[in-house]
Amino acid sequence: MATATTSSVIHCFPPIVNLRLPLSHRQLFAKRSVVAFSTKPCPSPPPLIAGKYQSPNLRTVLACGATRRKAPATSAPPLPEGDDGNVRRVLQFILWIAEGVYILWLFLLPYAPGDPVWAISSDTVNSLVGLSLNFFFILPLMNSAFLIPYMAIRLNEPNAQNTPRRPSQLGSVMTNGARFVGLIGGAICLISTLWALYGRPDGNFGGVSGRLEFLLSYLGSERLAYAFIWDICLYIIFQPWLIGDNIQNVEKSKVGLVNYLRFVPAVGLVVYLLCLNLDEEL
């Protein structure tokens, strides 16, 4: 009985060196739609001996068909890296420093011409109201106090989730009326310049040289006029910067003209407003 059992086991399990896989991996995976379970007992395969048997069919690597999930379309763009990001940070730092110097020197410290804010007199307040009327209700002392932070905040990386796809109604009205504003603003600049040089010839205001001399003495005695000179100098820097960042909104045939005149104070802004492409959505 033991001899018969031993012969049967040897017959069922052939030697490892003669072991052959009945099917290739292609044949194994050819039909996977039907799964059948056989009740016929089958002896377990013999253990593989490391280093003595290794079928090439067992080393086949199946490629995974899964793909990496795509990022949402509304995800924010990555922060700028390299030189571009460093330049932005440096410019922002310079602008915030300029804002601090502007506030300290023109508002708080007593070293600039005229009175600081904490020692302002009634005559200065009346002068401020009069200058505001002359400048279309714009306070000369507050221009760059808000313009400098605006220029610094513009350097932040835009967030795609918070960027409006369409302009607001106020933005549409301002865009459609840009040429009208440019014409009115250009005319006012021209009239103001001529008035400063030749206005009221019978009022004993003197000639051009006398008026320039009065202007210099006025700038050296009034804090408001002195601050307005600061605003003019800062605007000379910001105007070509702003127009250059929005040059894509200009008509293609006039890009060269606007790009050249944007460095001329006031004139570049007027030309930019007159040459806007209103046919496309800005």
C-alpha positions as a Markdown table, in Angstrom:
| # | Residue | x | y | z |
|---|---|---|---|---|
| 1 | Met | 0.0 | 0.0 | 0.0 |
| 2 | Ala | 2.8 | 2.4 | 0.8 |
| 3 | Thr | 4.6 | 1.5 | -2.4 |
| 4 | Ala | 1.4 | 2.3 | -4.4 |
| 5 | Thr | 0.9 | 5.6 | -2.7 |
| 6 | Thr | 4.5 | 6.6 | -3.3 |
| 7 | Ser | 4.2 | 5.7 | -6.9 |
| 8 | Ser | 1.0 | 7.7 | -7.3 |
| 9 | Val | 2.5 | 10.8 | -5.7 |
| 10 | Ile | 5.6 | 10.6 | -7.9 |
| 11 | His | 3.3 | 10.2 | -10.9 |
| 12 | Cys | 1.2 | 13.3 | -10.0 |
| 13 | Phe | 4.2 | 15.5 | -9.3 |
| 14 | Pro | 6.8 | 15.4 | -12.0 |
| 15 | Pro | 10.4 | 16.6 | -11.3 |
| 16 | Ile | 11.0 | 20.3 | -11.1 |
| 17 | Val | 13.4 | 20.3 | -14.0 |
| 18 | Asn | 10.7 | 18.9 | -16.3 |
| 19 | Leu | 8.0 | 21.2 | -15.1 |
| 20 | Arg | 6.4 | 23.2 | -17.9 |
| 21 | Leu | 3.7 | 25.8 | -17.7 |
| 22 | Pro | 0.7 | 24.6 | -19.6 |
| 23 | Leu | -0.4 | 28.0 | -20.8 |
| 24 | Ser | 1.3 | 31.3 | -21.6 |
| 25 | His | 0.3 | 34.5 | -19.9 |
| 26 | Arg | -1.4 | 35.6 | -23.1 |
| 27 | Gln | -3.6 | 32.5 | -23.1 |
| 28 | Leu | -4.3 | 32.9 | -19.4 |
| 29 | Phe | -5.8 | 36.4 | -19.9 |
| 30 | Ala | -7.4 | 35.7 | -23.3 |
| 31 | Lys | -10.8 | 34.7 | -21.9 |
| 32 | Arg | -11.8 | 36.3 | -18.6 |
| 33 | Ser | -15.6 | 36.7 | -19.1 |
| 34 | Val | -16.5 | 33.2 | -17.6 |
| 35 | Val | -15.1 | 32.0 | -14.4 |
| 36 | Ala | -15.6 | 28.3 | -13.6 |
| 37 | Phe | -14.8 | 26.4 | -10.4 |
| 38 | Ser | -13.9 | 22.8 | -10.7 |
| 39 | Thr | -14.8 | 20.3 | -8.0 |
| 40 | Lys | -12.0 | 18.0 | -9.1 |
| 41 | Pro | -9.2 | 18.0 | -6.5 |
| 42 | Cys | -5.9 | 19.1 | -7.9 |
| 43 | Pro | -2.6 | 18.6 | -6.1 |
| 44 | Ser | -0.7 | 21.7 | -5.1 |
| 45 | Pro | 2.2 | 22.7 | -7.3 |
| 46 | Pro | 5.7 | 22.1 | -6.0 |
| 47 | Pro | 7.5 | 24.9 | -4.3 |
| 48 | Leu | 9.9 | 26.8 | -6.6 |
| 49 | Ile | 13.5 | 26.6 | -5.6 |
| 50 | Ala | 15.2 | 30.0 | -5.8 |
| 51 | Gly | 18.0 | 30.1 | -8.2 |
| 52 | Lys | 17.1 | 26.8 | -9.9 |
| 53 | Tyr | 13.9 | 27.4 | -11.7 |
| 54 | Gln | 12.6 | 30.7 | -13.0 |
| 55 | Ser | 10.2 | 30.8 | -15.8 |
| 56 | Pro | 10.4 | 33.9 | -18.1 |
| 57 | Asn | 6.6 | 33.9 | -18.1 |
| 58 | Leu | 6.6 | 34.7 | -14.4 |
| 59 | Arg | 8.7 | 37.9 | -14.9 |
| 60 | Thr | 6.2 | 39.6 | -17.2 |
| 61 | Val | 5.3 | 43.0 | -15.9 |
| 62 | Leu | 1.7 | 44.2 | -16.5 |
| 63 | Ala | 1.5 | 48.0 | -17.3 |
| 64 | Cys | -1.0 | 49.8 | -15.2 |
| 65 | Gly | -3.6 | 51.6 | -17.3 |
| 66 | Ala | -4.5 | 54.1 | -14.6 |
| 67 | Thr | -3.8 | 57.8 | -15.4 |
| 68 | Arg | -2.9 | 60.6 | -13.0 |
| 69 | Arg | -5.9 | 62.7 | -12.1 |
| 70 | Lys | -5.9 | 66.0 | -13.9 |
| 71 | Ala | -5.8 | 69.2 | -11.8 |
| 72 | Pro | -9.0 | 71.2 | -11.7 |
| 73 | Ala | -9.3 | 73.9 | -14.3 |
| 74 | Thr | -10.0 | 76.5 | -11.7 |
| 75 | Ser | -7.0 | 75.9 | -9.6 |
| 76 | Ala | -4.8 | 78.9 | -9.0 |
| 77 | Pro | -1.6 | 79.2 | -11.0 |
| 78 | Pro | 1.7 | 78.5 | -9.1 |
| 79 | Leu | 3.5 | 81.4 | -7.6 |
| 80 | Pro | 6.2 | 82.8 | -9.9 |
| 81 | Glu | 9.6 | 81.3 | -9.4 |
| 82 | Gly | 13.1 | 82.4 | -10.3 |
| 83 | Asp | 14.0 | 85.8 | -11.4 |
| 84 | Asp | 10.4 | 86.9 | -12.1 |
| 85 | Gly | 9.2 | 86.2 | -8.6 |
| 86 | Asn | 12.3 | 87.8 | -7.1 |
| 87 | Val | 11.8 | 91.0 | -9.1 |
| 88 | Arg | 8.2 | 91.2 | -8.0 |
| 89 | Arg | 9.1 | 90.9 | -4.4 |
| 90 | Val | 11.8 | 93.5 | -4.7 |
| 91 | Leu | 9.5 | 96.0 | -6.4 |
| 92 | Gln | 6.8 | 95.4 | -3.8 |
| 93 | Phe | 9.3 | 96.0 | -1.0 |
| 94 | Ile | 10.5 | 99.2 | -2.6 |
| 95 | Leu | 6.9 | 100.4 | -3.1 |
| 96 | Trp | 5.9 | 99.8 | 0.5 |
| 97 | Ile | 9.1 | 101.5 | 1.7 |
| 98 | Ala | 8.1 | 104.5 | -0.5 |
| 99 | Glu | 4.7 | 104.5 | 1.0 |
| 100 | Gly | 6.1 | 104.7 | 4.5 |
| 101 | Val | 8.5 | 107.5 | 3.5 |
| 102 | Tyr | 5.6 | 109.4 | 1.8 |
| 103 | Ile | 3.4 | 109.2 | 4.9 |
| 104 | Leu | 6.2 | 110.1 | 7.4 |
| 105 | Trp | 7.7 | 113.0 | 5.4 |
| 106 | Leu | 4.6 | 114.7 | 4.1 |
| 107 | Phe | 2.1 | 113.9 | 6.9 |
| 108 | Leu | 3.9 | 113.6 | 10.2 |
| 109 | Leu | 7.4 | 115.1 | 10.2 |
| 110 | Pro | 7.8 | 118.8 | 10.5 |
| 111 | Tyr | 10.8 | 119.1 | 8.2 |
| 112 | Ala | 9.0 | 119.5 | 4.9 |
| 113 | Pro | 7.7 | 123.0 | 3.9 |
| 114 | Gly | 4.5 | 124.0 | 5.6 |
| 115 | Asp | 2.7 | 122.4 | 8.5 |
| 116 | Pro | 2.3 | 118.7 | 9.2 |
| 117 | Val | -1.1 | 117.1 | 9.6 |
| 118 | Trp | -1.0 | 117.2 | 13.4 |
| 119 | Ala | -0.3 | 121.0 | 13.3 |
| 120 | Ile | -2.5 | 122.0 | 10.4 |
| 121 | Ser | -4.0 | 125.5 | 10.5 |
| 122 | Ser | -7.4 | 126.8 | 9.3 |
| 123 | Asp | -5.6 | 128.6 | 6.5 |
| 124 | Thr | -4.2 | 125.3 | 5.3 |
| 125 | Val | -7.6 | 123.7 | 5.4 |
| 126 | Asn | -9.1 | 126.5 | 3.3 |
| 127 | Ser | -6.2 | 126.2 | 0.8 |
| 128 | Leu | -6.8 | 122.5 | 0.6 |
| 129 | Val | -10.4 | 123.0 | -0.3 |
| 130 | Gly | -9.5 | 125.6 | -2.9 |
| 131 | Leu | -6.9 | 123.4 | -4.5 |
| 132 | Ser | -9.4 | 120.5 | -4.5 |
| 133 | Leu | -11.8 | 122.6 | -6.5 |
| 134 | Asn | -9.1 | 123.5 | -8.9 |
| 135 | Phe | -8.2 | 119.8 | -9.3 |
| 136 | Phe | -11.7 | 118.5 | -9.8 |
| 137 | Phe | -12.4 | 117.6 | -6.2 |
| 138 | Ile | -9.1 | 115.6 | -5.9 |
| 139 | Leu | -7.2 | 116.2 | -2.7 |
| 140 | Pro | -3.6 | 116.9 | -3.7 |
| 141 | Leu | -2.2 | 115.5 | -0.5 |
| 142 | Met | -3.9 | 112.1 | -0.9 |
| 143 | Asn | -3.0 | 111.1 | -4.5 |
| 144 | Ser | 0.0 | 108.9 | -4.0 |
| 145 | Ala | -1.0 | 107.9 | -0.5 |
| 146 | Phe | -3.4 | 105.5 | -2.3 |
| 147 | Leu | -1.6 | 105.1 | -5.6 |
| 148 | Ile | 1.6 | 103.6 | -4.1 |
| 149 | Pro | -0.2 | 100.8 | -2.3 |
| 150 | Tyr | -2.3 | 100.1 | -5.4 |
| 151 | Met | 0.9 | 99.6 | -7.4 |
| 152 | Ala | 2.3 | 97.3 | -4.8 |
| 153 | Ile | -0.9 | 95.2 | -4.6 |
| 154 | Arg | -1.0 | 94.9 | -8.4 |
| 155 | Leu | 2.2 | 92.9 | -8.2 |
| 156 | Asn | 0.5 | 90.1 | -6.3 |
| 157 | Glu | 0.1 | 86.9 | -8.3 |
| 158 | Pro | -3.6 | 86.8 | -9.5 |
| 159 | Asn | -5.9 | 84.1 | -8.2 |
| 160 | Ala | -7.7 | 82.3 | -11.0 |
| 161 | Gln | -10.6 | 81.5 | -8.7 |
| 162 | Asn | -11.2 | 85.2 | -7.8 |
| 163 | Thr | -10.5 | 86.7 | -11.2 |
| 164 | Pro | -13.8 | 87.9 | -12.8 |
| 165 | Arg | -14.4 | 86.6 | -16.3 |
| 166 | Arg | -16.5 | 89.6 | -17.3 |
| 167 | Pro | -16.0 | 93.3 | -16.4 |
| 168 | Ser | -18.5 | 94.8 | -14.0 |
| 169 | Gln | -21.1 | 97.3 | -15.2 |
| 170 | Leu | -19.0 | 100.2 | -13.8 |
| 171 | Gly | -16.0 | 98.9 | -15.6 |
| 172 | Ser | -18.0 | 98.6 | -18.9 |
| 173 | Val | -19.2 | 102.2 | -18.5 |
| 174 | Met | -15.7 | 103.5 | -17.8 |
| 175 | Thr | -14.3 | 101.5 | -20.8 |
| 176 | Asn | -16.9 | 102.7 | -23.2 |
| 177 | Gly | -16.4 | 106.3 | -22.1 |
| 178 | Ala | -12.6 | 106.2 | -22.1 |
| 179 | Arg | -12.3 | 108.2 | -25.3 |
| 180 | Phe | -14.6 | 110.9 | -23.9 |
| 181 | Val | -12.6 | 111.1 | -20.7 |
| 182 | Gly | -9.4 | 111.3 | -22.8 |
| 183 | Leu | -10.6 | 114.2 | -24.8 |
| 184 | Ile | -11.9 | 116.1 | -21.8 |
| 185 | Gly | -8.7 | 115.4 | -19.8 |
| 186 | Gly | -6.5 | 116.4 | -22.7 |
| 187 | Ala | -8.3 | 119.6 | -23.2 |
| 188 | Ile | -8.2 | 120.5 | -19.5 |
| 189 | Cys | -4.4 | 119.8 | -19.4 |
| 190 | Leu | -3.8 | 122.1 | -22.4 |
| 191 | Ile | -6.1 | 124.9 | -21.1 |
| 192 | Ser | -4.5 | 124.7 | -17.6 |
| 193 | Thr | -1.0 | 125.0 | -19.1 |
| 194 | Leu | -1.9 | 128.0 | -21.2 |
| 195 | Trp | -3.7 | 129.6 | -18.3 |
| 196 | Ala | -0.7 | 129.2 | -16.0 |
| 197 | Leu | 1.6 | 130.9 | -18.5 |
| 198 | Tyr | -0.7 | 133.6 | -20.0 |
| 199 | Gly | -3.9 | 133.7 | -18.0 |
| 200 | Arg | -5.2 | 137.2 | -16.8 |
| 201 | Pro | -2.6 | 139.3 | -18.5 |
| 202 | Asp | -4.2 | 142.4 | -17.0 |
| 203 | Gly | -4.0 | 141.2 | -13.4 |
| 204 | Asn | -0.4 | 142.2 | -12.8 |
| 205 | Phe | 0.6 | 138.6 | -12.5 |
| 206 | Gly | 3.8 | 139.3 | -14.5 |
| 207 | Gly | 5.2 | 137.5 | -17.4 |
| 208 | Val | 6.3 | 133.9 | -17.8 |
| 209 | Ser | 9.5 | 134.4 | -15.8 |
| 210 | Gly | 7.7 | 136.1 | -13.0 |
| 211 | Arg | 5.1 | 133.4 | -12.7 |
| 212 | Leu | 7.8 | 130.6 | -12.6 |
| 213 | Glu | 9.5 | 132.5 | -9.8 |
| 214 | Phe | 6.3 | 132.7 | -7.9 |
| 215 | Leu | 5.7 | 128.9 | -8.5 |
| 216 | Leu | 9.1 | 128.1 | -7.0 |
| 217 | Ser | 8.5 | 130.2 | -3.9 |
| 218 | Tyr | 5.0 | 128.7 | -3.5 |
| 219 | Leu | 6.3 | 125.2 | -3.6 |
| 220 | Gly | 8.9 | 126.0 | -0.9 |
| 221 | Ser | 6.3 | 127.4 | 1.5 |
| 222 | Glu | 3.1 | 125.3 | 1.2 |
| 223 | Arg | 2.9 | 121.6 | 2.3 |
| 224 | Leu | 0.1 | 120.9 | -0.2 |
| 225 | Ala | 1.9 | 122.3 | -3.2 |
| 226 | Tyr | 5.1 | 120.5 | -2.1 |
| 227 | Ala | 3.2 | 117.2 | -1.8 |
| 228 | Phe | 1.7 | 117.7 | -5.2 |
| 229 | Ile | 5.2 | 117.8 | -6.7 |
| 230 | Trp | 5.9 | 114.5 | -5.1 |
| 231 | Asp | 2.7 | 113.2 | -6.7 |
| 232 | Ile | 3.7 | 114.4 | -10.1 |
| 233 | Cys | 7.2 | 112.7 | -9.9 |
| 234 | Leu | 5.6 | 109.4 | -8.8 |
| 235 | Tyr | 3.0 | 109.6 | -11.5 |
| 236 | Ile | 5.8 | 110.1 | -14.1 |
| 237 | Ile | 7.1 | 106.7 | -13.0 |
| 238 | Phe | 3.7 | 104.9 | -12.7 |
| 239 | Gln | 2.1 | 106.1 | -16.0 |
| 240 | Pro | 4.5 | 104.2 | -18.4 |
| 241 | Trp | 4.3 | 101.2 | -16.0 |
| 242 | Leu | 0.5 | 101.0 | -16.1 |
| 243 | Ile | 0.1 | 101.7 | -19.8 |
| 244 | Gly | 2.8 | 99.1 | -20.6 |
| 245 | Asp | 1.0 | 96.4 | -18.5 |
| 246 | Asn | -2.3 | 97.2 | -20.5 |
| 247 | Ile | -0.8 | 97.7 | -23.9 |
| 248 | Gln | -2.7 | 94.7 | -25.2 |
| 249 | Asn | -6.0 | 96.7 | -24.9 |
| 250 | Val | -4.8 | 99.2 | -27.6 |
| 251 | Glu | -5.7 | 98.9 | -31.3 |
| 252 | Lys | -3.0 | 96.9 | -33.0 |
| 253 | Ser | -2.3 | 99.6 | -35.6 |
| 254 | Lys | -1.6 | 102.1 | -32.8 |
| 255 | Val | 0.4 | 100.0 | -30.3 |
| 256 | Gly | 3.7 | 101.5 | -31.5 |
| 257 | Leu | 2.5 | 105.1 | -31.0 |
| 258 | Val | 1.1 | 104.4 | -27.5 |
| 259 | Asn | 4.2 | 102.5 | -26.5 |
| 260 | Tyr | 6.4 | 105.5 | -27.5 |
| 261 | Leu | 4.2 | 108.3 | -26.0 |
| 262 | Arg | 3.5 | 106.5 | -22.7 |
| 263 | Phe | 6.7 | 108.0 | -21.3 |
| 264 | Val | 5.3 | 111.5 | -21.8 |
| 265 | Pro | 3.3 | 112.6 | -18.7 |
| 266 | Ala | -0.4 | 113.2 | -19.3 |
| 267 | Val | 0.1 | 113.0 | -23.1 |
| 268 | Gly | 0.7 | 109.3 | -23.0 |
| 269 | Leu | -2.4 | 108.7 | -20.9 |
| 270 | Val | -4.6 | 110.7 | -23.2 |
| 271 | Val | -3.3 | 108.9 | -26.3 |
| 272 | Tyr | -3.8 | 105.5 | -24.6 |
| 273 | Leu | -7.5 | 106.4 | -23.8 |
| 274 | Leu | -8.1 | 107.5 | -27.3 |
| 275 | Cys | -6.5 | 104.4 | -28.9 |
| 276 | Leu | -8.3 | 101.8 | -26.8 |
| 277 | Asn | -9.8 | 98.9 | -28.8 |
| 278 | Leu | -13.5 | 99.0 | -27.7 |
| 279 | Asp | -14.5 | 96.2 | -30.1 |
| 280 | Glu | -13.0 | 93.5 | -28.0 |
| 281 | Glu | -13.8 | 92.8 | -24.4 |
| 282 | Leu | -11.1 | 94.3 | -22.2 |
